[in-house]
């Protein structure tokens, strides 16, 4: 189900959002390079077919690669579905901790692929790799991965006393949290504070737009950061005209409002989820990271809900809200909330 849901979210985002007139799609439209700036092809059905072809092709490749490691066929299929769908389910309680380094690296690479905008892979199919590499979101996404992995690696060197082992665990966990997959190779709650702090910050970000990852998404934070820089420039040059540029092109003026509204709604939901979690008598770290991990669909958080913990201790009523929070977060919020507004039913 989480494999089907992974591409199902992408297909819905690219295909159904414009039909509903939801702002989340217009953001993707502004960020996606291609023949039609938001759609891979003019026809929605054809777009969905191309996306599914890419997804199935990547699935086949990862399964084959994992078969060359210590995983059997069922384990390879299961963990491939968890990686590309960013669902993060494993056949073992220890996750991928007991599998070989080769298997962990393969899953790291494919989680990273899954967290990238799938519409951009169409550019690679058309041999337009330069446009892919010049995409604003892709560059920011890779920068976050590299910097975060470097920081966590430095923190882990005294723990593992091996550079290769430290890099492997750091890269795996950074990519797992950033792409909201939730796989684990170690109990990062026991790691040094620097490593934990980096992973904690990654809970706020998420993957790329039109990817199988959840979270706020890299492109939204990029837009917000660019607007912040423009405001600083405007203070220095009151009569200057500053616009947000994405992929070398000026973005729409209203894109900032769309982004700000989404992020505000996102963290309102996180705050409500945190408050409901705290009613169960848990500490602030556990309740807050529960809210972040659930709305962002990461899975594990910190405290009692770390990679070796679970959400079983929460009450049944709390779990019902958690289910709603996960669903709303996975469907980009607006898709759920638009059905709760009277205006939608009056149309």
ABEGO torsion letter per residue (X at the ends): XAAAAAAAAAAAAAAAAAAAGBAAAAAAAAABBEAAGABABABAAAAAAAAAAAAAAAAAAAAAAAAABABBAAAAAAAAAAAAAGAGBBABAAEAAABBAAAAAAAAAAAAAAABBAAAAAAAAAGBAAAAAABAAAAAAAAAAAAAAAAAAAAAAAAAGBAAAAAAAAAAAAAAAAAGAGBBABBAAABBAAAAAAAAAAAAAEBBBGBABBEAEAAAAAAAAAAAAAAAAAAABAABBBBBBBGGBBBBAAAAAAAAAAAAAAAAAAAAAAAAAAAAGBBAAAAAAAAAAAAAGAGBBBEAABAABBAAABBAAAAAAAAAAAAAAAAGGAAAAAAABAAAAAX
